[in-house]
Amino acid sequence: MEKDHVKKIDRREFLKYGTAGTLAVTGAVTLAKLGLPASKIASPANGQEEISHNSIHAGQLGTVGDVISDSFDPSAFLTHFDTGQVSKLPNGQTLREFRFAAIDKEIEIAPGVFFPAWTYNGQVPGPTIRCTEGDRIRIYFSNTGSHSHTIHFHGIHSGLMDGVFEVVEPGQDFTYEFDAAPYGLHLYHCHTIPLKRHIHKGLYGAFIVDPKEGRPTVDHEYVMVMNGFDTNFDDENEVYAVNSVAFHYQNHPIKFKVNDKVRIYLVNITEFDPVNSFHLHAEFFNVFRTGTSLTPNEYTDTLMMCQAERHILEFSYKYAGRYMFHAHQSEFAELGWMGLFEVEERQVAQDPINESKDKNG
């Protein structure tokens, strides 16, 4: 029996409160958990002023309060790439060593909403592994959890390292070793049966293999893993997110400047739904499907993806402002998969000679 801190309400009930800007999904969940009606005033613990049902009705979807964790920050996760412990093999090949542990851990996916996850290294998604094509990858895996687990990497490698048949029991260890190929954006996840349960519970992460010559330089690189959480274990997600925390990037917009070149490593690992999607407001992006080419395949503003599909997106904004990005399944957006880019004006450097003249008349 799963441990579950959320009252048993399905996502249709969530949407009665969340749709069209009424009480935010997490506020509704928290009130339901406490047995309070939706019209009751919610008092966030972080010191915000009290927010009532009617005051939220006119605003955007979002959460009441915030998720603050010492172990996982979705804003920091965006730009954190684990390149491992680097050394050289006798033949000159680069060796990258990683240590992974499967850990049972309760995580907070929205303010006051906790989920009993299975994690790699105590976080969902797991660390973003980054290397260069041809590097030797060595992963020391320890299963400290309560169930059997593996790590299955997408890419090209021996069947002995595929993370399917060498099931690692609780208390056991296994070492995966292979050469990274091909270059592109991949993922890793547990491949233990029942597969949907092991993936949905949080055992997944992004795996980036850079081409030997590198990709063109950009100003910002962000990792976004689209996921969902079935909080009452009825095989339907009640909460959706990118990088696990509902509405995080709406509460904490991603900031960059006009004309900055932005690259997103986008992975879909959502369970229980056949597709997820990414929609960018007021701009288009180049799509590099699976990242296995340096030439874009498509130029669009909306991308549909099945589970395990992953693509690299590149774009820049011409105008300053706040712009939404979200799933274009409206239900997913209303249940947490919604964020904002905050595009700032680029400061124009003042000519020091003219500035001196201005000051001295």
C-alpha positions in Angstrom: 0.0 0.0 0.0 1.5 3.3 -1.0 2.0 6.0 1.6 0.0 9.0 0.5 -0.6 12.4 2.2 -3.2 13.6 -0.3 -6.9 13.1 0.1 -8.3 10.6 -2.5 -9.7 13.1 -5.1 -9.3 12.6 -8.8 -8.1 15.2 -11.3 -11.7 16.0 -12.4 -12.3 17.3 -8.9 -9.0 19.2 -9.1 -10.2 20.9 -12.3 -13.5 22.0 -10.7 -11.3 24.4 -8.7 -8.4 24.9 -11.1 -10.1 25.6 -14.4 -10.2 29.2 -15.8 -8.3 30.8 -13.0 -10.4 29.8 -10.1 -8.8 28.4 -6.9 -5.3 27.1 -7.9 -4.8 23.4 -8.0 -2.6 23.2 -5.0 -4.8 25.5 -2.9 -7.7 23.2 -3.7 -5.8 20.1 -2.8 -4.5 21.6 0.4 -8.0 22.8 1.4 -9.5 19.4 0.5 -6.8 17.7 2.6 -7.8 19.8 5.6 -11.5 19.2 4.9 -12.2 22.9 4.2 -14.5 24.2 1.5 -12.9 25.9 -1.5 -14.4 29.3 -0.6 -12.5 29.3 2.7 -9.6 31.8 2.8 -6.2 30.1 2.5 -3.3 31.5 4.6 0.0 30.6 2.9 2.8 29.7 5.3 5.4 31.8 3.5 4.0 35.1 4.7 2.0 36.1 1.6 -1.2 38.0 2.2 -4.3 35.9 2.4 -5.9 34.8 -0.8 -9.6 34.0 -1.2 -11.5 32.0 -3.8 -12.8 35.2 -5.4 -9.5 37.0 -5.5 -7.8 34.1 -7.4 -10.8 33.8 -9.8 -9.6 36.8 -11.8 -5.9 35.8 -11.9 -3.8 33.1 -13.5 -3.6 29.5 -12.6 -0.9 28.8 -10.0 -0.2 27.6 -6.5 -0.9 29.1 -3.1 2.5 29.2 -1.4 5.8 27.7 -2.6 7.9 24.6 -2.4 11.2 25.1 -0.7 13.5 22.1 -0.5 17.1 21.7 0.7 17.6 18.8 -1.6 16.0 19.8 -5.0 15.6 23.2 -6.5 13.9 23.2 -10.0 15.6 26.5 -10.9 19.0 25.1 -10.1 18.3 21.9 -11.9 17.7 23.7 -15.1 21.4 24.5 -15.5 23.1 21.7 -13.6 25.0 19.2 -15.7 26.8 16.3 -14.0 30.0 15.6 -16.0 31.2 13.0 -13.6 34.7 12.4 -12.2 37.0 12.7 -15.3 40.2 10.9 -15.9 42.1 9.3 -18.9 42.3 5.6 -19.8 45.7 4.2 -20.9 44.6 4.5 -24.5 43.9 8.2 -24.1 40.1 7.8 -24.0 38.2 10.1 -21.6 36.7 8.2 -18.7 33.7 9.7 -16.8 32.7 8.0 -13.6 29.3 8.5 -11.8 27.9 7.2 -8.6 24.1 6.6 -8.5 21.9 5.2 -5.7 18.3 4.3 -5.8 16.7 5.9 -2.8 13.1 5.8 -1.5 12.2 9.4 -0.7 9.1 11.5 -0.2 9.2 14.6 -2.4 7.0 17.8 -2.4 5.5 18.3 -5.9 3.3 21.3 -5.0 2.9 23.3 -1.7 1.7 20.8 0.8 1.4 17.9 -1.7 3.8 15.1 -1.1 4.6 12.1 -3.2 6.3 8.8 -2.1 9.0 8.7 -4.9 11.7 6.3 -5.9 14.7 8.4 -6.9 18.1 8.4 -8.3 20.4 10.1 -5.8 17.4 11.5 -3.9 15.9 13.7 -6.6 13.3 13.6 -9.4 14.4 13.9 -12.1 17.8 12.2 -11.5 21.0 14.1 -12.2 21.5 15.3 -15.8 24.5 13.3 -17.2 26.6 15.1 -19.7 29.5 13.8 -21.8 31.0 13.8 -25.3 30.5 11.2 -27.9 33.2 8.5 -27.5 33.7 9.0 -23.8 33.8 5.9 -21.7 30.9 6.1 -19.2 31.1 4.1 -15.9 28.2 4.2 -13.5 28.5 2.6 -10.0 24.9 1.8 -9.1 23.8 0.9 -5.6 20.2 0.0 -4.8 19.4 1.3 -1.3 15.7 1.3 -2.0 13.0 -1.2 -1.0 12.4 -2.6 -4.5 14.4 -4.1 -7.4 15.8 -1.5 -9.8 18.1 -1.0 -12.8 19.3 1.9 -15.0 18.5 1.6 -18.7 20.3 4.1 -20.9 18.9 5.1 -24.4 21.7 5.0 -26.9 24.0 2.4 -28.4 25.8 -0.1 -26.2 26.2 -3.8 -25.4 23.1 -5.8 -24.3 25.0 -6.7 -21.2 24.8 -3.0 -20.1 21.2 -2.4 -21.2 19.7 -2.2 -17.7 17.0 -4.8 -18.4 18.1 -8.3 -17.4 20.7 -7.5 -14.7 18.1 -6.7 -12.0 19.7 -5.1 -9.0 18.0 -6.2 -5.7 17.8 -4.0 -2.6 21.3 -3.9 -1.0 23.1 -5.0 -4.2 25.4 -3.1 -6.6 26.0 -3.1 -10.3 28.5 -1.3 -12.6 27.4 -0.1 -16.0 30.1 0.7 -18.5 29.9 1.7 -22.2 31.1 4.2 -24.8 28.7 7.2 -25.2 27.0 7.1 -28.7 25.5 8.5 -30.7 25.6 12.2 -29.9 22.3 13.7 -29.1 19.8 14.1 -26.3 18.9 10.8 -24.6 17.5 9.7 -21.3 17.8 7.0 -18.7 15.2 5.2 -16.5 14.6 2.1 -14.5 13.5 -0.8 -16.6 12.2 -3.1 -13.9 8.7 -4.7 -14.2 6.1 -3.2 -13.7 7.7 -0.6 -15.9 5.0 2.0 -15.7 5.3 2.0 -11.9 9.1 2.3 -11.8 9.1 5.2 -14.2 6.1 7.0 -12.8 7.6 6.8 -9.3 10.5 9.0 -10.4 13.4 6.8 -11.7 14.5 8.8 -14.8 16.7 11.5 -15.9 18.3 13.2 -19.0 21.5 12.0 -20.7 23.2 14.5 -23.0 25.9 13.3 -25.4 27.6 16.3 -27.1 29.2 15.9 -30.6 33.0 15.9 -30.6 33.0 19.2 -32.4 30.5 20.7 -30.0 27.3 22.6 -30.7 27.1 26.3 -31.7 27.5 28.5 -28.6 24.4 29.8 -27.0 23.8 32.1 -24.0 21.7 29.8 -22.0 21.1 26.0 -21.8 18.2 24.6 -19.8 17.1 21.0 -19.1 13.3 20.5 -18.9 11.9 17.0 -18.1 8.1 16.9 -18.6 6.6 14.6 -15.9 3.4 13.9 -14.0 2.3 12.4 -10.7 -0.5 10.1 -9.8 -1.1 11.1 -6.2 -4.0 8.7 -5.5 -2.6 5.7 -7.5 -5.6 5.4 -9.9 -3.4 5.4 -13.1 -4.2 9.0 -13.8 -2.0 12.0 -13.1 -3.4 14.6 -10.7 -0.3 16.9 -11.0 1.8 17.8 -14.1 5.0 19.7 -14.2 8.3 20.3 -15.9 11.1 19.3 -13.5 8.6 17.9 -10.9 7.2 21.0 -9.1 3.9 22.3 -10.3 3.9 25.9 -11.5 7.5 26.4 -10.3 8.6 28.4 -13.3 5.4 30.5 -13.1 6.3 31.4 -9.5 10.0 31.7 -10.4 10.2 32.9 -14.0 13.3 32.0 -16.1 15.1 35.2 -16.9 17.2 36.1 -19.8 17.7 39.1 -22.2 16.4 40.2 -25.6 18.2 38.4 -28.4 19.9 35.9 -26.0 20.2 32.5 -27.7 18.4 29.9 -25.7 18.8 26.1 -26.0 16.3 23.7 -24.2 17.0 20.0 -23.7 13.4 18.8 -23.6 12.5 15.3 -22.5 9.1 13.7 -22.1 8.8 10.9 -19.5 5.1 11.4 -18.5 3.4 8.1 -17.6 -0.3 7.3 -18.1 -0.8 9.9 -20.9 0.1 9.0 -24.6 1.5 12.4 -25.4 2.7 15.6 -23.7 3.6 18.8 -25.5 5.5 22.1 -25.3 4.1 25.4 -26.5 6.1 28.7 -26.6 4.2 32.0 -26.6 4.9 34.8 -29.1 8.0 33.2 -30.7 9.0 30.1 -32.7 11.8 27.7 -32.1 14.1 25.4 -34.2 13.6 21.7 -33.4 16.6 19.3 -33.5 14.8 15.9 -33.2 16.6 13.7 -30.7 19.5 16.1 -31.0 21.3 13.7 -33.4 21.8 16.4 -36.1 23.2 19.9 -36.1 20.7 20.9 -38.7 17.2 21.8 -37.5 14.3 19.6 -38.6 11.4 22.0 -38.0 10.5 25.6 -37.1 7.4 25.8 -35.0 5.9 27.0 -31.7 4.2 23.7 -30.6 5.7 20.2 -30.3 3.9 17.0 -29.5 5.9 14.2 -27.9 5.3 10.6 -26.8 6.9 9.1 -23.7 10.8 8.9 -24.1 10.8 11.3 -27.1 13.3 14.1 -26.6 14.3 17.1 -28.7 16.6 20.1 -28.5 14.9 23.5 -29.0 16.7 26.7 -29.9 15.2 30.2 -30.0 15.6 33.9 -29.0 13.1 36.7 -28.2 13.0 40.0 -30.1 10.9 41.8 -27.5 11.1 42.3 -23.8 8.2 41.0 -21.7 6.8 38.0 -19.8 6.0 35.0 -22.0 4.2 31.7 -21.1 5.5 28.3 -22.0 3.3 25.2 -21.2 1.7 22.0 -22.3 -0.9 22.5 -25.0 -3.1 20.0 -23.4 -5.0 22.6 -21.4 -5.7 20.1 -18.6 -2.0 19.6 -18.1 -1.4 23.3 -18.0 -4.2 23.8 -15.5 -2.7 21.0 -13.3 0.8 22.5 -13.0 2.6 22.3 -16.4 2.9 26.1 -16.8 5.8 28.5 -16.7 7.1 31.9 -17.7 10.1 33.3 -19.4 10.9 36.9 -18.3 12.8 38.6 -21.1 14.6 41.7 -20.1 15.8 44.7 -22.1 19.5 44.5 -23.0 21.3 47.4 -21.4 23.0 49.7 -24.0 26.6 50.6 -22.9 27.1 54.3 -22.4 29.9 55.9 -24.4 32.3 57.1 -21.7 33.3 60.2 -23.7 29.7 61.3 -24.3 28.8 60.4 -20.7 31.6 62.7 -19.5 30.4 65.5 -21.7 26.9 65.1 -20.3 28.1 65.3 -16.8 30.3 68.4 -17.4 28.0 70.1 -19.7 
